[in-house]
Amino acid sequence: MNDKLKIAVVGLRFGDHVVENQIVTGRGSAWFSLAGVFDIKSSVSQARGSHYGVKSYSSFQAILADPSVNVVGLFTPPGGRAEMVREAIRSGKHVITTKPFEIDSAAALAVLEEAEALGMVVHLNSPSPKMPPDWQYVHDWRSRYSLGRPIAAHFSTWASYREKPDGGWYDDAKRCPAAPIFRLGIYSINDMVRFMGPAESVQVTTSRLFTERPTPDNAELTIRFKNGCIGGIFASFCVNDGNSYADAVVLNFENGTVYLNSAPPKSPRREVHMQLVIRDGEGPRMVDQAVIPFADRAGTYQWEALYRAIKGEKLEDTVTPAQIAEGIAVVEAMAKAEQTGTRVLVNNPHVVAKAPARC
Ligand SMILES: NC(=O)c1ccc[n+]([C@@H]2O[C@H](COP(=O)([O-])OP(=O)(O)OC[C@H]3O[C@@H](n4cnc5c(N)ncnc54)[C@H](O)[C@@H]3O)[C@@H](O)[C@H]2O)c1
């Protein structure tokens, strides 16, 4: 494409992986070209800028002052990101950023609403702007097969990390609550909230098995939604079975069960397999199934949607600021639940999104 938009990327640890695999090459490269990079560690900025043959900016403000930059990719730690997004949009820069968007739901909601009012685009990978295809299937099956009310959602994700403390946000329970949930389970929180509507209360259980960080490496979060559905997310850095980011989901409805990625994996994992089971006489029957490319499932960066939104196209059925803030309200309650060891009500009075009818 000749008319690529220019992106500058801020925060060059995971952000550098995004530059290398999604902007310089990969899916984003069809729509965006790299204008430059910035990290508060100036040696990192300079090394990566010269590696990619682009500008290494001396500050975030220098990016915001560069009229050639259309979009800022923000890959800094999650705390205080709303403030950086605010500076960007007020300077006329669109934003793409990553999960967890923020740890303050009110700050997140305020900046996302301001972006909408200014006509600026702010996209996240989770929750993604457009409904990802795996969840689109769940929605379609729910109505096509009259699955009824959602009853329970069970998410499991794991990897094998054996981490040492480094003094960063990953070591700080306030900035990284219930660490495996905040770092890996966050996708499932966002997916669930988008599907179920607002949460009512949370409980959390954690343990430290192998990590040398002060934060846990094994955790389970239980969410009670206002619609009565119970959601469970298990996330762990302790399972060394080669199936990193396993990401299995079982969704029980009144009249059927959806399985997503729930069988032993094939290697390499290029696809996500989904099945729907409903009652047939006295037994179960798989009545529908779907296969989607791994690269399209929930949590991936929707570069084409970002490009089209910036170009002024109205995208249908995109995630709302309230839905994004609801996920963060769950994180806020989870942090309190971790600190107190009790069930904590989700404080989301600023949230206006409604649960789907009769769920
Ligand atoms: N690490 C992963 O595999 C991974 C995967 C997906 C998403 N993410 C998300 O990406 C974000 C960043 O994660 P990370 O692992 O890279 O964190 P990190 O703390 O390891 O690295 C953050 C980088 O940003 C820089 N930085 C911090 N504040 C800055 C600022 N104000 N301006 C410019 N640079 C700044 C730091 O120097 C560092 O290089 C998090 O939200 C995380 O959840 C990480």
The ligand as an ORCA input file, in Angstrom:
! r2SCAN-3c Opt
* xyz 0 1
  N       6.162     -9.020     27.820
  C       5.247     -9.608     27.055
  O       5.415    -10.725     26.546
  C       3.960     -8.880     26.717
  C       3.075     -9.481     25.859
  C       1.926     -8.811     25.510
  C       1.681     -7.560     26.050
  N       2.525     -7.014     26.930
  C       2.193     -5.722     27.529
  O       3.086     -4.722     27.068
  C       3.224     -3.715     28.087
  C       4.699     -3.547     28.402
  O       5.173     -4.779     28.885
  P       6.746     -5.079     29.012
  O       6.847     -6.521     29.355
  O       7.438     -4.599     27.807
  O       7.094     -4.133     30.282
  P       8.549     -3.750     30.812
  O       8.330     -2.972     32.065
  O       9.419     -4.945     30.849
  O       9.125     -2.792     29.676
  C       8.571     -1.529     29.445
  C       9.515     -0.732     28.589
  O       8.976      0.574     28.468
  C       9.952      1.541     28.864
  N       9.224      2.642     29.475
  C       8.624      2.682     30.694
  N       7.999      3.852     30.870
  C       8.205      4.581     29.749
  C       7.813      5.868     29.328
  N       7.067      6.648     30.107
  N       8.197      6.282     28.117
  C       8.967      5.509     27.310
  N       9.368      4.276     27.650
  C       8.991      3.811     28.851
  C      10.898      0.829     29.806
  O      12.181      1.405     29.840
  C      10.914     -0.577     29.189
  O      11.877     -0.698     28.165
  C       2.419     -4.214     29.292
  O       1.140     -3.638     29.302
  C       2.314     -5.710     29.043
  O       1.215     -6.333     29.667
  C       3.688     -7.624     27.270
*
